[in-house]
Amino acid sequence: MSVVKGRDLMLFKASGAAPEYTWKAFGAALTHTLNVNTEELDISNKDTGEWGDSEAGQIKWDLQCNSMMVESDYDELLRSQLAKEVFHIAFAQKSNPGDTGKAPEGGWQIGKGGWEGDSMITSITATASHNDKATYDVTFKGKGPLKDRSKE
C-alpha cells in the first residue's frame, strides 16, 4: 500500500477538446478539498414503524482550493466566474514530482487516475492579512458527474 502525499495531488484545468485535453495545474496551491455528498431522501412512512428509512438521492460534488495569491491566476479565475465560464477540471496526482519537489520547468503534468468533471466557480474569496501572504479560496461546483479517470 502506498500512501498519497498531499503535495502530489493537484487541481488541473483542461483546455482543448476531449479526449485530447491539455492539462495545466493551478499554481501556488496550499490545499485542495474534494467534497462528494449524496442527498438523503426520507422514505419513512407508517409501514416502516418506529425506525426511519432513507434512500440515496442526487449526488453533488465540489472542489475547494486555497492558494497563495498569484495575481494573474486570481484575476483569470475571477474573470471566469464573472463570465459564468464552465471549467473541465481534474483532481489527480502529478506525474512528474521531480527530485526536489519544486515545480519543474514547464509546470506539473497530470498523472493517470484521479477524478474529473465539468464545474463552475461559485465562490472566490481573497484574503490579505497585515503580516502574512495574500491568499484566495475558490470553490468549483460540479455540473454533472464526477468521472473516474482510471477507467479511461
Secondary structure, 3 states (H helix, E strand, C coil): CCCCCHHHEEEEEEECCCCCCEEEECCCEEEEEEEEEEEEEECCCHHHCCCCCEEEEEEEEEEEEEEECCHHHHHHHHHHHHCCCEEEEEEEEECCCCCCCCCCCCCCCECCCCEEEEEEEEEEEEECCCCCCCEEEEEEEECCCCEEHHHC
